[in-house]
Amino acid sequence: MKKSQKDMLPHSEAKVSLLEKYLEAFLAVIANDNFTKAIHAFDLFAGEGIYPNGKAGSSVTIARQFMRLKQARSNAESCPDLYLYFNDRNQAKVDSTLEALEGNGIGEDSGIAISPTCDKYENILPNVVSKVDSLGDEKSFIFIDPYGYKAVKPQDISRLLKGGKSEVLLFQPTQFLFRFTQSGTPKALSDFTAELGQGKKWPENLDIWGYVNHVRYLFSEYVGKNYFVDIFTIQKDPSTVFCLFFFTSHIRGFEKMLDTKWKLNESTGRGWHFEQYGDTLDLFHTPQINPLQNILIESLNEYPLSNGEAYELTLRSGFRPTHCVEVLKSLQNQGKIEVTLSDGKKARKGSFYINYENFKKRPARVLIKIA
Ligand SMILES: C[S@@+](CC[C@H](N)C(=O)[O-])C[C@H]1O[C@@H](n2cnc3c(N)ncnc32)[C@H](O)[C@@H]1O
């Protein structure tokens, strides 16, 4: 048995920690939206439950977040109904996850509906797709955490996203993919990259970061403009990088994911360095927002941006609205941009309206252009 199958390794802990922090933020938003009646979480490669070293795996982590939400909403008028479906092809793991859930007080009486299955992902997927397709005023969250790259195909992600009611978190051992594309490509991988690349030529001489960003770009092209894609990297050592891909059709959910990521690594928002794993991720917690400045200037050089467009561009570039405001303030202070209201008058200095509320209700409140 591989060590990773026994104990939870630190890079897996980082992965589950991201899942936990993201769910904490996501569930609070959904539970307060006065619309969502039920939340369905699917853990399709569930694993052990609790590992021998005491660390909680994904299903227990999701269930704990559900319990937390229930407790937080115990005085509120309502809480969405909560459903956890978990699956593993190994019956012993399904049993140990059930046991771990019960050990955490998450059983029949907890108010969370638990549905375990023991089957291959390939067999379960059509049921999950039809379930998420049939959702009404409900949301779903799907966690896909295979050992390798073979089981999951790009089209699976599109199928899961199609109804616009789901968020998908996909763990990929990018490093293995990278090694394979560097040195002869096995069939499953060439199928994966061919499907993802849709006939485009794969760039040569990419380093691992270039590779990860390219896969992110291909995924966003593949799923299309209605969806948002982001990555979170977990660097185990200088040559080993794992990657979590995050997909959603909800810009608000996407913003929450980015918040979580930036909280975990305040200087680049990029991901987790294994050596820095723990509380002290960076020496200086200064966000590196230069890339965003370049992106905004490049875009403004082509055409003016409304506050709604600047908000969306910022998120799609992997940055937070606060970063955008910081960049715009600095450009404004240098006299490089002009900001006008919809009636053509000059906007108040420092007012850019880069946030979700304005994106939704007043996306053209101001226009930002090169001075
Ligand atoms: C990386 S582990 C999952 C870890 C788990 N998500 C956690 O956080 O603890 C992958 C799991 O997928 C299961 N598995 C592997 N191939 C599978 C398949 N084709 N269908 C369903 N489960 C599979 C394995 O038994 C293993 O428990």
The ligand as an SDF file (V2000), in Angstrom:
LIG
                    3D

 27 29  0  0  0  0  0  0  0  0999 V2000
   -6.6960   10.6140   -3.7210 C   0  0  0  0  0  0  0  0  0  0  0  0
   -7.7350    9.4690   -2.9810 S   0  0  0  0  0  0  0  0  0  0  0  0
   -9.0400   10.4420   -2.3650 C   0  0  0  0  0  0  0  0  0  0  0  0
   -8.7220   11.1670   -1.1050 C   0  0  0  0  0  0  0  0  0  0  0  0
   -9.9080   11.8160   -0.4580 C   0  0  0  0  0  0  0  0  0  0  0  0
  -10.6030   12.7300   -1.3370 N   0  0  0  0  0  0  0  0  0  0  0  0
   -9.5260   12.5100    0.8190 C   0  0  0  0  0  0  0  0  0  0  0  0
   -9.5380   13.7430    0.8820 O   0  0  0  0  0  0  0  0  0  0  0  0
   -9.2160   11.8370    1.7360 O   0  0  0  0  0  0  0  0  0  0  0  0
   -8.5060    8.6730   -4.3270 C   0  0  0  0  0  0  0  0  0  0  0  0
   -9.5890    7.6800   -3.9140 C   0  0  0  0  0  0  0  0  0  0  0  0
  -10.2810    7.3080   -5.0950 O   0  0  0  0  0  0  0  0  0  0  0  0
  -10.5810    5.9250   -5.0910 C   0  0  0  0  0  0  0  0  0  0  0  0
  -10.6340    5.5620   -6.5050 N   0  0  0  0  0  0  0  0  0  0  0  0
   -9.6290    5.3570   -7.3820 C   0  0  0  0  0  0  0  0  0  0  0  0
  -10.0950    5.1560   -8.6190 N   0  0  0  0  0  0  0  0  0  0  0  0
  -11.4450    5.2650   -8.5500 C   0  0  0  0  0  0  0  0  0  0  0  0
  -12.5000    5.1830   -9.4980 C   0  0  0  0  0  0  0  0  0  0  0  0
  -12.2690    4.9520  -10.7970 N   0  0  0  0  0  0  0  0  0  0  0  0
  -13.7570    5.3740   -9.0860 N   0  0  0  0  0  0  0  0  0  0  0  0
  -14.0250    5.6270   -7.7720 C   0  0  0  0  0  0  0  0  0  0  0  0
  -13.0620    5.6960   -6.8110 N   0  0  0  0  0  0  0  0  0  0  0  0
  -11.7980    5.5150   -7.2010 C   0  0  0  0  0  0  0  0  0  0  0  0
   -9.4730    5.2900   -4.3000 C   0  0  0  0  0  0  0  0  0  0  0  0
   -9.9370    4.1180   -3.6510 O   0  0  0  0  0  0  0  0  0  0  0  0
   -9.0960    6.4000   -3.2970 C   0  0  0  0  0  0  0  0  0  0  0  0
   -9.7540    6.2190   -2.0800 O   0  0  0  0  0  0  0  0  0  0  0  0
  1  2  1  0
  2  3  1  0
  2 10  1  0
  3  4  1  0
  4  5  1  0
  5  6  1  0
  5  7  1  0
  7  8  2  0
  7  9  1  0
 10 11  1  0
 11 12  1  0
 11 26  1  0
 12 13  1  0
 13 14  1  0
 13 24  1  0
 14 15  1  0
 14 23  1  0
 15 16  2  0
 16 17  1  0
 17 18  1  0
 17 23  2  0
 18 19  1  0
 18 20  2  0
 20 21  1  0
 21 22  2  0
 22 23  1  0
 24 25  1  0
 24 26  1  0
 26 27  1  0
M  CHG  2   2   1   9  -1
M  END
$$$$
